[in-house]
Amino acid sequence: PSLLRNRNYLIGLFLVFVYGSVNFTPLVLLPQLLQAYRGYPDTLIGMVLAMRGVGMIVGFFMAARMGRFDPRVGLVLGTVAIGTSGWMMSLYDLNVGFWALVWPSILQGIGCGLMWVPLSMVSFATLDRALLPEASSLFHLIRNMGTSLYVAVSVFILVRTSKVRYAEMAEGIGPFEERLKFPEAVGSGGVQWMDSLGLIAAEAWRQSALIGFTNCFLFYALTCFATLPVLAFVKIRRTD
Protein backbone atom coordinates (compact mmCIF):
# COMPACT_ATOMS: atom_id res chain seq x y z
CA PRO A 1 0.00 0.00 0.00
CA SER A 2 2.87 2.41 0.62
CA LEU A 3 3.66 2.30 -3.11
CA LEU A 4 0.30 3.83 -3.97
CA ARG A 5 0.95 6.77 -1.65
CA ASN A 6 3.75 7.93 -3.95
CA ARG A 7 2.29 10.35 -6.48
CA ASN A 8 4.91 9.85 -9.17
CA TYR A 9 4.64 6.09 -8.99
CA LEU A 10 0.84 6.18 -9.05
CA ILE A 11 0.91 8.41 -12.14
CA GLY A 12 3.54 6.10 -13.61
CA LEU A 13 1.20 3.13 -13.20
CA PHE A 14 -1.48 4.98 -15.14
CA LEU A 15 0.97 5.98 -17.87
CA VAL A 16 2.44 2.50 -18.20
CA PHE A 17 -1.10 1.12 -18.50
CA VAL A 18 -1.61 3.52 -21.41
CA TYR A 19 1.80 2.64 -22.83
CA GLY A 20 0.99 -1.06 -22.75
CA SER A 21 -2.35 -0.29 -24.36
CA VAL A 22 -1.00 1.63 -27.34
CA ASN A 23 2.21 -0.33 -27.79
CA PHE A 24 0.82 -3.61 -29.13
CA THR A 25 -2.69 -2.85 -30.38
CA PRO A 26 -1.64 -1.94 -33.96
CA LEU A 27 0.25 -5.24 -34.17
CA VAL A 28 -3.10 -6.99 -33.70
CA LEU A 29 -5.26 -4.81 -35.96
CA LEU A 30 -3.00 -3.94 -38.89
CA PRO A 31 -2.24 -7.50 -40.14
CA GLN A 32 -5.94 -8.36 -40.21
CA LEU A 33 -6.81 -5.17 -42.09
CA LEU A 34 -4.02 -5.53 -44.64
CA GLN A 35 -4.44 -9.25 -45.30
CA ALA A 36 -8.22 -9.66 -45.24
CA TYR A 37 -9.32 -6.37 -46.80
CA ARG A 38 -6.31 -5.01 -48.68
CA GLY A 39 -4.89 -8.29 -50.00
CA TYR A 40 -1.31 -7.70 -48.84
CA PRO A 41 0.97 -10.78 -48.75
CA ASP A 42 2.62 -11.80 -45.50
CA THR A 43 6.00 -10.45 -46.59
CA LEU A 44 4.71 -6.91 -47.11
CA ILE A 45 2.79 -7.00 -43.85
CA GLY A 46 5.97 -8.07 -42.10
CA MET A 47 7.88 -5.17 -43.66
CA VAL A 48 5.22 -2.70 -42.48
CA LEU A 49 5.45 -4.02 -38.93
CA ALA A 50 9.25 -4.09 -39.08
CA MET A 51 9.29 -0.36 -39.75
CA ARG A 52 7.88 0.09 -36.27
CA GLY A 53 10.99 -1.60 -34.91
CA VAL A 54 13.17 0.77 -36.93
CA GLY A 55 11.30 3.67 -35.41
CA MET A 56 11.83 2.30 -31.90
CA ILE A 57 15.59 2.13 -32.50
CA VAL A 58 15.51 5.80 -33.50
CA GLY A 59 13.30 6.65 -30.52
CA PHE A 60 15.60 4.97 -27.97
CA PHE A 61 18.61 6.70 -29.53
CA MET A 62 16.84 10.06 -29.23
CA ALA A 63 15.80 9.29 -25.64
CA ALA A 64 19.44 8.61 -24.73
CA ARG A 65 20.45 11.99 -26.16
CA MET A 66 17.63 13.76 -24.29
CA GLY A 67 18.79 12.60 -20.86
CA ARG A 68 19.83 16.12 -19.86
CA PHE A 69 16.34 17.48 -20.47
CA ASP A 70 13.26 17.30 -18.25
CA PRO A 71 11.83 13.76 -18.63
CA ARG A 72 8.40 15.26 -19.22
CA VAL A 73 9.67 16.55 -22.56
CA GLY A 74 10.26 12.99 -23.76
CA LEU A 75 6.92 11.87 -22.37
CA VAL A 76 5.03 14.62 -24.20
CA LEU A 77 6.90 14.12 -27.48
CA GLY A 78 6.44 10.35 -27.34
CA THR A 79 2.73 10.56 -26.50
CA VAL A 80 2.10 13.10 -29.27
CA ALA A 81 4.02 10.97 -31.79
CA ILE A 82 2.01 7.85 -30.93
CA GLY A 83 -1.27 9.77 -31.00
CA THR A 84 -0.40 11.33 -34.35
CA SER A 85 0.37 7.91 -35.81
CA GLY A 86 -3.06 6.72 -34.66
CA TRP A 87 -4.72 9.74 -36.27
CA MET A 88 -2.87 9.01 -39.53
CA MET A 89 -4.05 5.39 -39.43
CA SER A 90 -7.63 6.53 -38.87
CA LEU A 91 -7.48 8.13 -42.35
CA TYR A 92 -6.76 4.85 -44.14
CA ASP A 93 -8.99 3.62 -46.95
CA LEU A 94 -9.05 0.34 -48.86
CA ASN A 95 -6.66 1.76 -51.47
CA VAL A 96 -3.95 2.70 -48.97
CA GLY A 97 -0.44 2.34 -50.36
CA PHE A 98 2.69 0.82 -48.85
CA TRP A 99 4.42 4.07 -47.89
CA ALA A 100 1.25 5.47 -46.37
CA LEU A 101 1.41 2.46 -44.04
CA VAL A 102 5.14 2.73 -43.35
CA TRP A 103 5.33 6.31 -42.06
CA PRO A 104 2.76 5.92 -39.25
CA SER A 105 4.51 2.71 -38.18
CA ILE A 106 7.87 4.49 -37.99
CA LEU A 107 6.35 7.43 -36.10
CA GLN A 108 4.68 5.08 -33.65
CA GLY A 109 7.97 3.29 -33.02
CA ILE A 110 9.74 6.60 -32.40
CA GLY A 111 7.02 7.61 -29.95
CA CYS A 112 7.23 4.32 -28.03
CA GLY A 113 11.02 4.62 -27.79
CA LEU A 114 10.86 8.24 -26.65
CA MET A 115 8.18 7.51 -24.05
CA TRP A 116 9.55 4.38 -22.38
CA VAL A 117 12.83 5.74 -20.96
CA PRO A 118 11.46 8.87 -19.23
CA LEU A 119 8.37 6.93 -18.13
CA SER A 120 10.52 4.42 -16.27
CA MET A 121 12.64 7.25 -14.86
CA VAL A 122 9.86 9.36 -13.39
CA SER A 123 7.92 6.37 -12.06
CA PHE A 124 10.77 5.24 -9.80
CA ALA A 125 12.53 8.58 -9.20
CA THR A 126 10.88 9.35 -5.86
CA LEU A 127 10.57 5.81 -4.48
CA ASP A 128 12.58 4.40 -1.60
CA ARG A 129 15.06 1.85 -2.93
CA ALA A 130 13.73 -0.80 -0.55
CA LEU A 131 10.43 -0.70 -2.45
CA LEU A 132 11.91 -1.13 -5.93
CA PRO A 133 11.42 -4.95 -6.28
CA GLU A 134 7.69 -4.79 -5.52
CA ALA A 135 7.33 -1.57 -7.51
CA SER A 136 8.96 -3.07 -10.59
CA SER A 137 6.77 -6.18 -10.45
CA LEU A 138 3.57 -4.19 -10.19
CA PHE A 139 4.76 -1.77 -12.87
CA HIS A 140 5.18 -4.49 -15.50
CA LEU A 141 2.01 -6.28 -14.41
CA ILE A 142 -0.01 -3.13 -15.06
CA ARG A 143 1.68 -2.73 -18.45
CA ASN A 144 0.65 -6.25 -19.48
CA MET A 145 -2.88 -5.70 -18.18
CA GLY A 146 -3.11 -2.54 -20.28
CA THR A 147 -2.13 -4.50 -23.39
CA SER A 148 -4.70 -7.24 -22.77
CA LEU A 149 -7.60 -4.99 -21.87
CA TYR A 150 -7.02 -2.45 -24.61
CA VAL A 151 -6.74 -5.08 -27.32
CA ALA A 152 -10.01 -6.60 -26.08
CA VAL A 153 -11.74 -3.21 -26.12
CA SER A 154 -10.37 -2.44 -29.60
CA VAL A 155 -11.65 -5.75 -30.98
CA PHE A 156 -15.03 -5.04 -29.40
CA ILE A 157 -15.13 -1.62 -31.11
CA LEU A 158 -14.11 -3.22 -34.40
CA VAL A 159 -16.80 -5.92 -34.33
CA ARG A 160 -19.53 -3.73 -32.92
CA THR A 161 -19.10 -0.71 -35.18
CA SER A 162 -18.56 -2.86 -38.28
CA LYS A 163 -21.85 -4.69 -37.77
CA VAL A 164 -23.76 -1.52 -36.90
CA ARG A 165 -22.42 0.26 -39.96
CA TYR A 166 -23.20 -2.72 -42.20
CA ALA A 167 -26.80 -2.72 -40.96
CA GLU A 168 -27.06 1.01 -41.67
CA MET A 169 -25.63 0.54 -45.17
CA ALA A 170 -27.97 -2.35 -45.95
CA GLU A 171 -30.97 -0.15 -45.20
CA GLY A 172 -30.00 2.19 -48.04
CA ILE A 173 -29.30 -0.50 -50.66
CA GLY A 174 -32.27 -1.79 -52.65
CA PRO A 175 -34.14 -1.48 -55.95
CA PHE A 176 -36.35 1.26 -54.54
CA GLU A 177 -33.47 3.50 -53.41
CA GLU A 178 -33.78 6.62 -55.57
CA ARG A 179 -30.09 7.60 -55.21
CA LEU A 180 -28.96 4.36 -56.85
CA LYS A 181 -30.66 5.37 -60.08
CA PHE A 182 -28.01 8.03 -60.78
CA PRO A 183 -24.90 7.03 -62.77
CA GLU A 184 -22.71 9.01 -60.36
CA ALA A 185 -23.66 6.56 -57.61
CA VAL A 186 -23.47 3.21 -59.41
CA GLY A 187 -21.11 3.88 -62.31
CA SER A 188 -21.86 3.03 -65.92
CA GLY A 189 -24.94 0.90 -66.43
CA GLY A 190 -27.70 0.01 -64.03
CA VAL A 191 -27.56 -2.36 -61.07
CA GLN A 192 -28.66 -5.91 -61.86
CA TRP A 193 -30.05 -6.78 -58.47
CA MET A 194 -30.38 -10.54 -58.89
CA ASP A 195 -26.91 -10.93 -60.40
CA SER A 196 -25.04 -8.32 -58.37
CA LEU A 197 -26.57 -8.75 -54.92
CA GLY A 198 -23.70 -10.87 -53.62
CA LEU A 199 -21.08 -8.42 -54.86
CA ILE A 200 -22.96 -5.47 -53.41
CA ALA A 201 -23.25 -7.18 -50.02
CA ALA A 202 -19.54 -8.07 -50.05
CA GLU A 203 -18.53 -4.51 -50.86
CA ALA A 204 -20.83 -3.13 -48.17
CA TRP A 205 -19.18 -5.45 -45.64
CA ARG A 206 -15.67 -4.39 -46.78
CA GLN A 207 -16.53 -0.73 -46.34
CA SER A 208 -18.20 -1.26 -42.97
CA ALA A 209 -15.20 -3.30 -41.76
CA LEU A 210 -12.90 -0.45 -42.79
CA ILE A 211 -15.02 1.95 -40.75
CA GLY A 212 -14.61 -0.38 -37.79
CA PHE A 213 -10.83 -0.35 -38.15
CA THR A 214 -10.65 3.42 -38.53
CA ASN A 215 -12.81 3.81 -35.43
CA CYS A 216 -10.31 1.67 -33.52
CA PHE A 217 -7.40 3.80 -34.73
CA LEU A 218 -9.25 7.00 -33.85
CA PHE A 219 -9.92 5.63 -30.36
CA TYR A 220 -6.21 4.80 -30.19
CA ALA A 221 -5.26 8.41 -31.04
CA LEU A 222 -7.77 9.92 -28.60
CA THR A 223 -6.42 7.70 -25.82
CA CYS A 224 -2.95 9.15 -26.33
CA PHE A 225 -4.04 12.77 -26.55
CA ALA A 226 -6.30 12.41 -23.49
CA THR A 227 -3.25 11.28 -21.49
CA LEU A 228 -1.34 14.54 -22.03
CA PRO A 229 -2.96 16.53 -19.16
CA VAL A 230 -1.87 13.85 -16.67
CA LEU A 231 1.78 14.63 -17.41
CA ALA A 232 1.39 18.03 -15.73
CA PHE A 233 1.12 16.28 -12.34
CA VAL A 234 4.50 14.55 -12.64
CA LYS A 235 7.15 16.02 -10.35
CA ILE A 236 10.88 15.54 -10.79
CA ARG A 237 12.64 15.00 -7.49
CA ARG A 238 15.07 12.20 -6.72
CA THR A 239 15.53 10.54 -3.32
CA ASP A 240 18.33 8.27 -2.13
GIMO-V642789 format. One record per residue. RES is the residue in one small letter. SS is DSSP state (H for helix, E for strand, C for the rest). PSI is psi in whole degrees, 0 to 359 (* if undefined). D_CENTER is the distance of its C-alpha to the mean C-alpha in Angstrom with 1 decimal. Layout:
RES;SS;PSI;D_CENTER, RES;SS;PSI;D_CENTER
This chain:
p;C;331;32.1, s;H;335;33.0, l;H;321;29.5, l;H;354;28.1, r;H;353;30.8, n;C;118;29.3, r;H;314;27.1, n;H;317;25.2, y;H;322;24.4, l;H;318;23.4, i;H;322;21.0, g;H;324;19.8, l;H;319;19.2, f;H;315;17.0, l;H;323;15.0, v;H;333;14.8, f;H;316;13.6, v;H;319;10.6, y;H;315;10.3, g;H;328;10.6, s;H;314;8.0, v;H;350;5.1, n;H;318;7.4, f;H;347;7.8, t;H;315;5.5, p;H;332;5.2, l;H;338;8.8, v;H;319;9.6, l;H;317;8.6, l;H;313;9.5, p;H;321;13.0, q;H;317;14.0, l;H;313;13.3, l;H;324;15.1, q;H;314;17.9, a;H;327;18.8, y;H;347;18.4, r;C;342;18.7, g;C;23;21.2, y;C;140;19.9, p;C;165;21.9, d;H;324;20.6, t;H;317;21.7, l;H;323;19.6, i;H;318;16.5, g;H;322;17.4, m;H;321;18.0, v;H;315;14.6, l;H;328;13.0, a;H;330;15.9, m;H;332;15.1, r;H;320;12.2, g;H;322;15.1, v;H;317;17.3, g;H;323;15.0, m;H;323;15.1, i;H;314;18.9, v;H;319;19.1, g;H;318;17.1, f;H;323;19.4, f;H;316;22.4, m;H;321;21.6, a;H;323;21.2, a;H;325;24.6, r;H;344;26.2, m;C;15;24.9, g;C;334;26.6, r;C;352;29.4, f;C;168;27.2, d;C;129;26.0, p;H;336;23.0, r;H;336;21.4, v;H;313;21.2, g;H;323;18.9, l;H;316;16.8, v;H;313;16.6, l;H;317;16.1, g;H;316;13.3, t;H;318;11.4, v;H;320;12.2, a;H;316;11.2, i;H;317;7.6, g;H;321;7.6, t;H;321;9.7, s;H;321;7.7, g;H;321;5.1, w;H;320;8.6, m;H;321;10.1, m;H;332;8.2, s;C;350;9.2, l;C;4;12.7, y;C;150;13.0, d;C;182;16.2, l;C;359;18.1, n;C;18;19.9, v;C;138;17.2, g;C;173;18.7, f;H;312;18.1, w;H;332;17.9, a;H;338;15.5, l;H;328;13.1, v;H;314;14.3, w;H;316;13.9, p;H;325;10.2, s;H;317;10.0, i;H;315;12.9, l;H;322;11.6, q;H;318;8.6, g;H;318;11.3, i;H;316;13.7, g;H;317;11.6, c;H;319;11.3, g;H;318;15.0, l;H;326;16.1, m;H;325;14.7, w;H;315;16.0, v;H;306;19.7, p;H;332;20.4, l;H;314;18.5, s;H;323;20.9, m;H;309;23.7, v;H;334;23.7, s;H;325;23.0, f;H;1;26.3, a;C;325;28.3, t;C;13;30.4, l;C;148;30.8, d;C;138;34.2, r;H;332;34.2, a;H;339;35.7, l;H;358;32.6, l;H;320;30.2, p;H;311;30.4, e;H;321;29.4, a;H;319;26.8, s;H;319;25.1, s;H;313;25.2, l;H;323;23.6, f;H;311;21.0, h;H;332;19.7, l;H;315;20.2, i;H;324;18.0, r;H;316;15.2, n;H;324;15.6, m;H;321;15.9, g;H;317;12.6, t;H;310;11.0, s;H;312;13.4, l;H;320;13.2, y;H;322;9.5, v;H;318;9.5, a;H;317;12.7, v;H;319;11.7, s;H;318;8.9, v;H;322;11.8, f;H;314;14.2, i;H;318;12.6, l;H;309;12.5, v;H;315;16.1, r;H;308;17.4, t;H;329;16.5, s;H;314;17.4, k;H;321;20.8, v;H;316;21.5, r;H;324;20.9, y;H;318;23.1, a;H;322;25.8, e;H;321;25.8, m;H;318;26.1, a;H;330;28.9, e;H;331;30.9, g;C;11;31.3, i;C;118;32.3, g;C;166;36.0, p;C;345;39.4, f;C;7;40.1, e;C;114;37.1, e;H;325;38.9, r;H;337;36.0, l;H;3;35.9, k;H;352;39.5, f;C;136;38.5, p;H;330;38.0, e;H;336;35.1, a;H;325;33.1, v;H;358;34.2, g;C;195;35.4, s;C;135;38.8, g;C;161;40.9, g;C;171;40.5, v;C;123;38.3, q;C;98;40.2, w;H;319;38.9, m;H;323;40.5, d;H;331;39.4, s;H;2;36.0, l;H;319;34.7, g;H;318;32.7, l;H;321;31.1, i;H;317;30.3, a;H;320;28.7, a;H;318;26.6, e;H;322;25.4, a;H;321;24.6, w;H;321;22.5, r;H;316;20.6, q;H;321;19.9, s;H;324;19.0, a;H;320;16.6, l;H;319;14.9, i;H;322;14.8, g;H;317;13.1, f;H;315;10.3, t;H;328;10.0, n;H;320;10.3, c;H;316;7.3, f;H;325;5.2, l;H;319;7.8, f;H;321;7.5, y;H;313;4.1, a;H;316;6.3, l;H;325;9.3, t;H;317;8.6, c;H;311;8.7, f;H;328;11.6, a;H;342;13.3, t;H;338;13.6, l;H;316;15.7, p;H;333;18.9, v;H;331;19.0, l;H;339;19.5, a;H;341;22.9, f;H;359;24.3, v;C;133;24.0, k;C;147;27.4, i;C;104;28.5, r;C;121;31.7, r;C;147;32.6, t;C;152;35.1, d;C;*;37.2
